[in-house]
């Protein structure tokens, strides 16, 4: 009888150990799957951040190029050593790029001055 009880307890103990091991394996699989999904999500987020950063850099580059071009054109507009008629394409490009402000005012004032000078010399 004692051996039967011992055998039953042993079998139940073994079954419990198998059940616990089975649950641990399932938990490990679930944890591994969660880690894999987390890594994939992190990689996706990182790729999106890099893409956004690249777009921002491209926008900054374009804006810098635009600003540099406007500065170049304004320098030509203000340059009194270049005849006014030769500066006209620079002025027109400056306006087409949305340039305004001092360079435009200078151009218009200079034009008025020239008109007055021509009228005065007649």
Secondary structure, 3 states (H helix, E strand, C coil): CHHHHHHHHHHHHHHHHHHHHHHHHHHHHHHHHHHHHHHHHHHHHHHHHHHHHHHHHHHHHHHHHHHHHHHHHHHHHHCCCCCHHHHHHHHHHHHHCCCCCHHHHHHHHHHHHHHHHHHHHC
